[in-house]
Amino acid sequence: MATSNTPTPHIEAREGEIARTILLPGDPLRARYIADNFMEDVKQFNGTRNMLGYTGTFKGRPVSVMGTGMGCPSIGIYSYELIHFYGCKNLIRVGTAGALLESVHVRDLVFAMGACTTSNFVRLMGLPGDYAPVCSFELLEKAVAAAREKGLNFHVGNVLSSDMFYAPEKQVRGGMTWADMGVLAVEMEAAALYANAAAAGANALTILTISDSMVTGEATGAQERQTSFTQMMEVALSLA
């Protein structure tokens, strides 16, 4: 439920300036790209810490977009404030990920049904066990239908939200790997977003484009990651 305690320490918008449905790319420049190229009647609502945020319309429906930064702590702050202080009900992360399975190819879409994590974010909620962060089935069902209608290559399943981008050299261990458990890809934010949404009764979904493969070594460039993953953006906007 939205409160009148706005602006917040991290978002300078006033109450009512952010739509109930919001897209959340990690990169604030991707937020500006989405606003400039997909939305109409756009107004900027946030520039605090250069975490750009915009509200406009897509096919006549109100929608917002804002960057979240990298990692569970960062998206944890922004998603909490968006839900509790601005009344956002549908939070859709749009980002990139590294494939962990050979069957998941660069530029494929991944809909994160669940999010394993190496982060301590969910444990800090003080639950009496291990919580399994999962997405909103309502949003997932709509996203899959949109991807099928567009004839896109996509995968639905588990992802890994990791706290580390540059991991230490792989060590020889006797245990299982994430790939052994069928985890599709690695990213850095979904688990915190799903946990915050669940705790507040909001809907959340993570839609990812595979930017590189941990298996084959194939990768895309920084400019392509920022601006050209349009299929992911179109699917996400169709959920508004």
Order of alpha helices (4+ residues) and beta strands (2+ residues): beta-alpha-beta-beta-beta-alpha-beta-beta-alpha-beta-beta-alpha-beta-alpha-alpha
